[in-house]
Amino acid sequence: MSEFRIDTDRGPDAAADLADAELEYLCGLTLWELAVRTDEPDFADYLHRVLDMRRERAAELESVRDHRDRMLFAAEVMRDLAALPTTGS
């Protein structure tokens, strides 16, 4: 098991690191929950769509610096992931 460590010596940047870690954890947990719940015949395609969405949203997150805003953004990403249809469009 890998260890995650936040460099608290960096001051305000440590809060941004924590928000990033929380978003990564929440998205990973959501992917796991969706994998367990879905009955998608082609789950690989569905997983690629979820990962593409996550990658796009992570790029947006780069411009959000305030810790509270990052947590609100993480919640928005979670809602979007949960709303992603499990069947191909």
N, C-alpha and C positions, 0 to 999 in steps of 0.2 A: 504494500500500500504506500503510495507516494505521500509525502508530507507537504502541506501548503503552509507557507510562512509569509506573513506580511511584514515588510520592512517599516517598523514604526518610527525609525529614526528619520524618515523622510517628511515627517510632519503632516501637513494637509494632504499630501499625495497619498498617504496611507489610507485616508477615508475613501479616495477614489479606487484604490486597490481593493478595499473591502467591498465596495459596491460591485466592482467587476467580479469578484469571487462569488458574491451572493447571486448575481445574475447568472453566472456560469452554473452554479449549483442548482438554482431554480429551473433553468432551462434543461439541464441534464435530468433532473427529477421529473420534469414534465414529459420529456422524451420517454423515460422509462415507464411512466404511468400510461402514456398513450400506447406504447408498445404492448403493454399488458392488456389494455382494454380493446384495442382495435381487432376487428376480424377481417381486415383488408386482405384480399387474396394476394395482392402484390405489395407486401409490406415494404420491400426495398424501395419501390417508387415513392410510397408515402413518406418513408423516412428521409429520402432525398429532398422531398418538398419541404419537410419540416426543417431540415438542416440548412437548406437554401434560405428559408425565411429567417432563421436564426442568424445566419451569416450577414444577411442584409441589415437586420436590426442591430447587430453588433457594430457594423460600420456607422450607423446613425449614432450609436451610444458614444462614439469617440468625441463627438462635439458637446456632450453633456458633462459638465464638470462638477456641478453642485451635487453633494451627496444625496440630499432629499429628492432632487430631480432625477437622479440616477435610479433611486428606488421606485419612484413613480413610473419611470420608463420601464423598469424591470416588470412591474405589475402589468403594464400595458402589453408588453411582449408576451407575458403569460396568458393574458386574455386572448391575444391573437393566435397563439399556438393552440390553445384549447378550442378555438373556433375554426381552425383549419379543417376543411372537410377530409374525411378519411377515404373518399373515393376520388379517382382521377377526374380532372375537369377538362 
